[in-house]
Amino acid sequence: MKLERFPISFWVQPKNTYEAWKEVAEGGYTVAPFSAESVEEGRQVLDWMAELGIQGMVLNSKVNWSMTAKAGWKDVVADITAAYKDHPALWGYFITDEPGLDRFEALGEIVAAFKVADPAHIAYINLFPNYAAADQLGTISYDRHLETYLEIVKPELLSYDNYSLMEDGDRPQYFPNLESIRAAALKADVPFMNIFLATPHFSYRDPSAADMRWQAYTSLAYGAKAIAYFTYVTPDVENYRNGPISIYGIKTPKYDIIRQINLEVQALGKWLVGLKSTSVQHTGCAPAGTEAFCGCGLVAEVGNSNNNLLLGEFADEEGNPWLMVVNKCRERAVWVTLKLRTQLGSLHEVARSTGELRAIARDQGVDAFKRYEDGMTVAFWLAPADGRLMRLSK
C-alpha cells in the first residue's frame, strides 16, 4: 500500500468543537482520531476536518478485538462503514491497541470485513513495543510477533508505540525496535508508523524540544511513513502532565514545539511517502542490534567528528538515490562532511520551509558540495537532533 499523504497523528482527542479541531490542524497534524455520540456528530466533525484540511479516524466502542464473538458483528462493520465511507475527510477506522497473539485470528477477520465493506480506508491497529513481556506478546521473540501479526491480520499499515524516554535515561530498545519494524514492514511491503512520547507520565520523563525532534527524525531516517504522538490532550489521571494541550484545553509551550516539528515533517513527508528505505547505518558506536557505518553504500566516508550520525538511504521510483542525515546528539550541533560514491552530478535538499527541492543552502552562499570524477563531497551544519533530506540526480 502507498500512502498518498504522510500521516501525522496523536492519541487523546480534544472536545468536538470547531475551535478545538482548528487547533489540531494549526498544530500541523494531518490525521486525527475521534469519537462521537452519534453519526450526525461524527459527520459534523469530519465536515470540520475537511474544511481544515485534515482527515479523521473513527473510534467506535462497538469495534474491538472481541466483537467477532457476538452474532451480527459484520452488521456493525457494515453500519459504521456505511455511515462514514463516502466522506472525503475519512482516513480510517480504529480497531484496537496492543493486541497479543491470542487476538490475531479475530483481528484478521475484522480487518478483512472492513476491507470488504470499505476497501478505500485503513482498518487501524497499533502494536506493542519490543520491551513488552512475552506474556503480552504471546511470543518469546518480538520479530516472531510481528511476522505472525502480518501473516494473519494482513494490515495495510504497521503501527507500534515505543516510549523510551525515561526519567533515568533512554531505554536501549529504541533503535532495535525501529530495526525490527522496518525489516518487517519492508518484507510485507506495508508502510509503518512510530508512536512516541510527548506527554510525561508514570516514570517517563518530560520530553525536551530536542527529545521530540530526535524521536521524529530518527523515525524518518528509518523509513517511517507516519508518526504519532502520545498524547495530544493531557489525560486528567495519574501523573500525566504537560502535554501539548492541558487538562483545561489550553495550549502549552509543547504545542508550539511539536507544531514546528510537524510542519517540517509535512514538508519532508510529501517526498518520503514515495521513497523506499534501502539502508540505515549509525556512525561511531552503533547501538546494539543496529548496523554500523561501513562505507560500502552511497556514503563512502564521513568526517572525523561525525561519530553520532544516523544515515538513512532511500530510492525513488525513478531509481534516484536519496539520503537522510540525522544528528543523534541532542546537545550539540555538528559539522557534517560526507564523501558520496556516485556518478550522478546533482544534489538537492528538501527545503522544510516550502517542501520543494533546492540547492543545499549554506550561509554566505558557500557551495555545499563539489563534484569529482568518482563521486562528490558535501558539507553542512546540523542542529542538535536535526536532519536533512537530500536527493541525488543527473
Backbone torsions as a table, in degrees:
resi	resn	phi	psi	omega
1	MET	NA	136.7	175.5
2	LYS	-111.3	124.5	176.8
3	LEU	-75.7	140.7	178.7
4	GLU	-82.5	-24.3	-177.0
5	ARG	-142.5	145.5	-178.7
6	PHE	-75.2	112.3	179.7
7	PRO	-73.3	130.6	172.3
8	ILE	-123.8	111.1	-168.9
9	SER	-130.2	-166.5	-177.1
10	PHE	-163.2	172.3	169.2
11	TRP	-113.8	149.7	178.2
12	VAL	76.6	98.5	-175.2
13	GLN	-80.1	161.2	172.2
14	PRO	-83.3	-176.9	174.8
15	LYS	-66.8	154.1	-179.1
16	ASN	-82.1	74.4	172.8
17	THR	-127.7	154.6	179.2
18	TYR	-59.4	-41.9	-177.7
19	GLU	-61.9	-42.3	-178.8
20	ALA	-66.0	-42.2	179.8
21	TRP	-72.3	-27.4	174.6
22	LYS	-64.3	-39.1	176.3
23	GLU	-63.8	-36.3	176.4
24	VAL	-60.4	-48.9	-179.9
25	ALA	-62.8	-42.6	179.9
26	GLU	-67.6	-22.1	177.5
27	GLY	-78.8	0.2	176.3
28	GLY	87.9	5.2	176.7
29	TYR	-76.8	148.7	-178.7
30	THR	-117.8	-19.4	177.6
31	VAL	-133.0	130.8	-175.4
32	ALA	-130.5	126.2	173.5
33	PRO	-74.1	143.2	178.9
34	PHE	-151.1	149.2	171.3
35	SER	-120.6	159.6	-178.0
36	ALA	-148.1	154.9	-179.0
37	GLU	-76.3	-20.0	-177.8
38	SER	-152.2	165.1	175.9
39	VAL	-62.9	-37.8	-179.9
40	GLU	-60.7	-44.2	177.9
41	GLU	-66.3	-40.8	179.9
42	GLY	-61.9	-42.5	179.0
43	ARG	-70.4	-29.5	174.7
44	GLN	-64.8	-42.1	177.0
45	VAL	-60.3	-44.6	179.2
46	LEU	-65.0	-35.2	174.9
47	ASP	-60.1	-44.7	178.0
48	TRP	-61.9	-44.6	-179.3
49	MET	-60.6	-41.9	178.4
50	ALA	-59.7	-42.8	178.4
51	GLU	-64.4	-34.7	-175.4
52	LEU	-89.4	-6.1	176.5
53	GLY	83.0	23.5	176.6
54	ILE	-122.3	173.6	-179.8
55	GLN	-122.9	159.0	-176.0
56	GLY	-120.6	148.6	174.4
57	MET	-114.4	121.7	-174.5
58	VAL	-76.7	126.7	170.8
59	LEU	-108.2	121.9	179.4
60	ASN	-133.0	126.4	-174.5
61	SER	-63.1	-17.9	178.4
62	LYS	-75.2	-15.4	-179.6
63	VAL	-99.3	116.5	178.2
64	ASN	-162.4	171.4	-173.2
65	TRP	-62.2	-26.0	-175.3
66	SER	-91.2	2.0	-173.7
67	MET	-65.2	-23.6	-178.3
68	THR	-68.6	-14.7	178.8
69	ALA	-78.5	-8.8	-177.3
70	LYS	-105.0	137.9	177.5
71	ALA	-62.1	140.7	177.5
72	GLY	80.1	16.5	-176.4
73	TRP	-65.9	-30.4	177.8
74	LYS	-68.8	-25.8	175.0
75	ASP	-67.0	-34.3	176.2
76	VAL	-62.5	-46.0	177.5
77	VAL	-59.6	-44.4	-179.2
78	ALA	-62.9	-41.4	-178.7
79	ASP	-66.0	-44.3	-177.3
80	ILE	-67.4	-45.2	179.9
81	THR	-66.6	-37.8	178.4
82	ALA	-63.1	-31.7	-177.8
83	ALA	-73.0	-26.6	-170.0
84	TYR	-127.4	-18.7	-166.4
85	LYS	-64.9	-20.7	179.9
86	ASP	-86.3	-3.2	-175.4
87	HIS	-81.6	130.6	-176.8
88	PRO	-66.1	-18.0	-179.2
89	ALA	-93.8	1.3	-179.3
90	LEU	-74.8	132.7	175.3
91	TRP	-104.5	-41.1	-177.6
92	GLY	178.3	-168.6	-176.5
93	TYR	-127.3	130.0	176.4
94	PHE	-77.8	131.8	-179.9
95	ILE	-106.0	-58.9	-179.1
96	THR	-164.8	171.5	-178.5
97	ASP	-125.7	133.6	172.4
98	GLU	50.1	61.0	176.2
99	PRO	-81.0	150.8	171.7
100	GLY	-92.2	175.9	-177.2
101	LEU	-55.9	-35.7	-176.2
102	ASP	-66.0	-12.0	-179.5
103	ARG	-104.1	-3.4	-173.8
104	PHE	-65.0	-41.2	-178.0
105	GLU	-60.8	-46.3	179.1
106	ALA	-64.0	-41.1	-179.6
107	LEU	-66.1	-34.1	175.8
108	GLY	-61.3	-40.3	177.1
109	GLU	-65.4	-41.3	-178.1
110	ILE	-66.7	-46.6	179.2
111	VAL	-61.0	-41.8	178.8
112	ALA	-62.3	-39.9	179.6
113	ALA	-65.3	-40.6	177.5
114	PHE	-65.8	-37.8	179.3
115	LYS	-65.3	-35.8	177.2
116	VAL	-68.9	-45.1	-176.7
117	ALA	-72.8	-32.8	-178.4
118	ASP	-151.9	83.2	-177.0
119	PRO	-70.1	-9.7	-175.4
120	ALA	-87.1	-10.6	-174.8
121	HIS	-128.9	153.1	-172.6
122	ILE	-78.7	135.8	167.0
123	ALA	-94.4	109.5	-164.7
124	TYR	-98.3	131.0	175.1
125	ILE	-132.6	141.9	176.4
126	ASN	-115.4	140.6	-175.3
127	LEU	-105.3	165.9	174.5
128	PHE	-64.7	158.4	167.8
129	PRO	-79.9	175.1	-176.6
130	ASN	-77.1	-8.1	176.2
131	TYR	-94.1	7.0	173.8
132	ALA	-66.6	150.5	-179.1
133	ALA	-72.3	157.3	-179.0
134	ALA	-60.1	-34.8	179.9
135	ASP	-73.0	-19.4	172.4
136	GLN	-78.7	-44.2	-178.5
137	LEU	-71.3	-36.8	-172.3
138	GLY	86.4	1.8	176.8
139	THR	-139.8	154.1	175.3
140	ILE	-74.7	-38.7	-177.5
141	SER	-94.5	130.8	176.3
142	TYR	-66.7	-39.6	179.1
143	ASP	-62.5	-36.8	176.4
144	ARG	-67.0	-37.2	176.1
145	HIS	-57.3	-47.7	-179.9
146	LEU	-65.5	-44.6	-178.2
147	GLU	-60.4	-45.5	-178.8
148	THR	-66.5	-41.6	178.2
149	TYR	-58.6	-47.8	-178.4
150	LEU	-66.6	-35.3	179.2
151	GLU	-68.6	-42.5	-172.8
152	ILE	-87.5	-48.0	-172.4
153	VAL	-82.8	-33.9	-179.6
154	LYS	55.4	57.8	179.4
155	PRO	-74.3	159.5	176.4
156	GLU	-92.5	-10.4	177.4
157	LEU	-142.8	130.4	177.3
158	LEU	-95.7	108.1	-176.7
159	SER	-116.0	140.6	176.2
160	TYR	-147.6	165.4	174.9
161	ASP	-120.1	150.2	176.8
162	ASN	-150.4	113.8	179.4
163	TYR	-111.6	95.0	-172.2
164	SER	-108.1	4.3	-179.8
165	LEU	-93.1	96.6	-176.3
166	MET	-99.2	163.8	179.3
167	GLU	-64.0	-27.6	-178.4
168	ASP	-104.7	18.2	178.5
169	GLY	130.9	-167.4	-178.7
170	ASP	-99.1	140.7	171.6
171	ARG	-64.2	138.7	178.9
172	PRO	-74.5	-9.2	-175.5
173	GLN	-82.6	-2.4	-173.5
174	TYR	-59.7	-56.2	-177.4
175	PHE	-70.7	-40.1	174.0
176	PRO	-58.1	-32.2	177.0
177	ASN	-65.9	-43.6	175.7
178	LEU	-60.9	-39.2	178.3
179	GLU	-59.8	-48.4	-177.8
180	SER	-64.5	-45.2	-178.7
181	ILE	-64.7	-44.7	179.7
182	ARG	-59.0	-47.3	-178.4
183	ALA	-62.5	-43.1	-179.2
184	ALA	-66.8	-40.7	-179.5
185	ALA	-66.1	-42.0	178.6
186	LEU	-64.2	-42.0	-179.6
187	LYS	-63.7	-39.9	-178.5
188	ALA	-86.7	-7.5	-178.7
189	ASP	58.9	48.9	174.7
190	VAL	-129.1	151.1	175.3
191	PRO	-73.5	161.3	176.5
192	PHE	-128.4	153.8	178.9
193	MET	-120.2	134.8	172.4
194	ASN	-107.7	125.1	174.2
195	ILE	-102.5	123.7	-176.0
196	PHE	-130.6	178.1	-166.8
197	LEU	-80.2	132.3	170.0
198	ALA	-125.0	-32.1	-173.5
199	THR	-112.1	118.8	179.9
200	PRO	-66.4	142.7	176.9
201	HIS	-167.4	163.1	-176.8
202	PHE	49.2	-126.6	178.8
203	SER	-103.0	15.8	174.1
204	TYR	-82.2	135.4	-175.6
205	ARG	-79.5	169.1	175.8
206	ASP	-79.4	111.4	-176.0
207	PRO	-63.8	133.9	174.2
208	SER	-76.8	172.8	175.5
209	ALA	-59.2	-39.6	178.7
210	ALA	-68.0	-37.6	176.1
211	ASP	-59.7	-45.0	-178.9
212	MET	-62.5	-45.2	-179.6
213	ARG	-65.1	-40.1	180.0
214	TRP	-61.1	-45.1	179.5
215	GLN	-62.7	-43.0	-178.1
216	ALA	-67.7	-49.5	-173.3
217	TYR	-73.9	-32.6	174.9
218	THR	-66.8	-35.5	176.3
219	SER	-62.2	-44.3	-179.7
220	LEU	-63.1	-42.1	-179.1
221	ALA	-63.4	-28.6	178.0
222	TYR	-83.1	-1.8	176.0
223	GLY	98.7	13.7	177.6
224	ALA	-57.6	137.8	176.4
225	LYS	-106.7	6.5	178.2
226	ALA	-165.2	149.1	174.1
227	ILE	-136.0	160.1	176.3
228	ALA	-151.6	157.8	-175.8
229	TYR	-115.3	139.5	172.1
230	PHE	-113.6	103.1	7.7
231	THR	-124.4	-174.7	170.4
232	TYR	-98.3	-70.0	172.2
233	VAL	-78.4	139.6	178.6
234	THR	-77.0	119.2	177.2
235	PRO	-65.4	141.4	179.5
236	ASP	-91.7	58.7	179.2
237	VAL	-142.0	159.6	175.4
238	GLU	46.0	-135.2	-179.1
239	ASN	-109.4	26.4	174.2
240	TYR	-61.9	138.9	-176.7
241	ARG	-162.8	158.8	168.3
242	ASN	53.3	44.4	168.1
243	GLY	-80.1	178.5	179.2
244	PRO	-58.3	-34.8	175.6
245	ILE	-119.7	129.3	-176.3
246	SER	-73.0	173.7	177.6
247	ILE	-63.5	-16.0	178.6
248	TYR	-96.0	4.5	-180.0
249	GLY	79.9	19.5	-177.3
250	ILE	-104.0	138.3	177.5
251	LYS	-65.4	135.2	175.8
252	THR	-102.7	171.2	176.3
253	PRO	-56.4	-26.4	-179.7
254	LYS	-67.0	-27.5	177.1
255	TYR	-55.9	-46.6	-178.0
256	ASP	-71.6	-33.5	176.1
257	ILE	-61.0	-47.6	-178.5
258	ILE	-71.3	-35.7	177.9
259	ARG	-56.9	-44.9	179.5
260	GLN	-60.5	-45.9	178.7
261	ILE	-61.9	-44.3	-178.1
262	ASN	-62.2	-40.4	178.5
263	LEU	-64.1	-37.6	176.3
264	GLU	-65.8	-44.2	-179.0
265	VAL	-65.1	-36.9	175.3
266	GLN	-57.9	-44.7	-178.7
267	ALA	-64.6	-44.4	179.0
268	LEU	-73.5	-35.9	-173.1
269	GLY	-64.0	-29.7	-179.2
270	LYS	-65.1	-21.7	173.3
271	TRP	-92.3	-42.1	-174.3
272	LEU	-62.7	-32.1	-178.6
273	VAL	-62.1	-22.9	-179.2
274	GLY	-100.4	5.9	-178.0
275	LEU	-103.0	152.5	174.2
276	LYS	-108.8	127.8	177.6
277	SER	-69.2	127.8	-178.5
278	THR	-114.8	-20.0	-178.9
279	SER	-166.5	144.9	171.7
280	VAL	-136.8	123.9	-179.2
281	GLN	-136.3	150.3	178.1
282	HIS	-109.2	130.2	173.5
283	THR	-82.2	163.8	-179.1
284	GLY	68.9	-140.7	-179.5
285	CYS	-83.5	104.4	-177.7
286	ALA	-72.6	137.0	176.2
287	PRO	-58.4	150.5	178.5
288	ALA	-55.2	137.8	178.1
289	GLY	83.9	8.2	179.2
290	THR	-121.3	174.3	-178.2
291	GLU	-98.2	127.0	177.8
292	ALA	-80.5	150.4	178.0
293	PHE	-60.2	131.4	-177.1
294	CYS	-120.2	-11.8	-179.0
295	GLY	72.7	17.6	-175.4
296	CYS	-104.8	3.0	179.7
297	GLY	-111.3	-142.8	178.7
298	LEU	-61.1	-42.4	179.3
299	VAL	-87.0	114.4	-177.8
300	ALA	-86.2	-38.3	-179.0
301	GLU	-145.8	152.0	172.4
302	VAL	-123.1	157.4	-179.4
303	GLY	-64.4	158.6	-176.8
304	ASN	-58.7	-32.3	-177.6
305	SER	-90.5	-0.9	-175.3
306	ASN	-90.5	61.5	-174.2
307	ASN	-102.4	16.3	178.4
308	ASN	-145.2	45.8	-179.8
309	LEU	-105.9	154.7	170.2
310	LEU	-115.2	124.4	-176.8
311	LEU	-113.3	110.8	177.3
312	GLY	-107.0	120.2	179.0
313	GLU	-102.8	144.2	-176.8
314	PHE	-138.9	168.6	172.1
315	ALA	-138.0	142.3	176.1
316	ASP	-96.8	-179.7	-174.4
317	GLU	-66.8	-22.2	177.5
318	GLU	-86.8	-3.1	-179.8
319	GLY	90.4	2.8	177.9
320	ASN	-69.9	135.6	175.3
321	PRO	-79.6	143.3	175.3
322	TRP	-123.8	154.3	-179.1
323	LEU	-138.9	128.9	171.1
324	MET	-111.6	126.5	179.1
325	VAL	-113.6	125.9	-178.7
326	VAL	-122.8	133.8	173.0
327	ASN	-84.9	108.1	-178.0
328	LYS	-73.8	-16.7	179.2
329	CYS	-72.4	129.1	-178.3
330	ARG	-96.5	3.5	-177.5
331	GLU	-115.8	-29.3	-171.8
332	ARG	-129.2	142.8	170.6
333	ALA	-72.0	161.2	-178.9
334	VAL	-137.0	140.5	173.4
335	TRP	-89.9	108.2	-174.4
336	VAL	-91.3	128.6	172.5
337	THR	-129.8	126.0	-176.4
338	LEU	-130.0	144.5	167.5
339	LYS	-108.5	124.5	-176.6
340	LEU	-105.8	135.9	179.8
341	ARG	-93.3	99.7	-175.4
342	THR	-161.7	152.4	172.0
343	GLN	-98.9	-3.6	178.2
344	LEU	-74.4	152.3	-172.8
345	GLY	-114.3	1.4	-175.9
346	SER	-125.9	140.1	-179.9
347	LEU	-136.5	125.5	178.6
348	HIS	-131.6	154.1	174.0
349	GLU	-112.1	160.2	172.9
350	VAL	-86.9	120.3	177.6
351	ALA	-75.5	121.6	-177.4
352	ARG	-72.9	-16.0	177.7
353	SER	-77.5	-26.4	-176.4
354	THR	-126.3	-20.8	-173.9
355	GLY	79.1	7.4	-178.5
356	GLU	-101.6	156.5	175.8
357	LEU	-75.4	141.7	179.0
358	ARG	-150.8	164.8	170.4
359	ALA	-61.0	144.7	-177.2
360	ILE	-60.3	121.9	-173.4
361	ALA	-80.6	127.2	175.8
362	ARG	-129.1	150.0	178.2
363	ASP	-62.6	141.6	175.9
364	GLN	63.2	22.2	173.4
365	GLY	69.5	18.9	179.1
366	VAL	-70.0	137.0	178.0
367	ASP	-65.1	130.1	-178.2
368	ALA	-84.3	-25.6	-178.5
369	PHE	-139.9	157.1	179.4
370	LYS	-131.8	142.2	-179.9
371	ARG	-95.1	143.8	174.3
372	TYR	-133.8	170.8	-178.0
373	GLU	-59.8	-36.3	-175.1
374	ASP	-110.1	18.5	178.1
375	GLY	153.7	-153.3	178.9
376	MET	-151.4	160.4	172.4
377	THR	-114.9	150.1	177.9
378	VAL	-141.2	142.7	-178.0
379	ALA	-144.1	137.7	-179.4
380	PHE	-167.3	163.0	175.6
381	TRP	-89.4	144.7	170.7
382	LEU	-125.3	130.6	175.6
383	ALA	-70.7	166.1	177.3
384	PRO	-55.0	132.3	176.6
385	ALA	59.3	24.5	-177.1
386	ASP	-104.0	166.8	-179.1
387	GLY	-142.5	164.2	178.7
388	ARG	-139.6	134.3	179.6
389	LEU	-110.5	125.9	-174.7
390	MET	-130.1	149.0	176.3
391	ARG	-119.4	135.7	172.0
392	LEU	-100.7	141.8	178.6
393	SER	-154.2	178.5	-178.9
394	LYS	-67.1	NA	NA
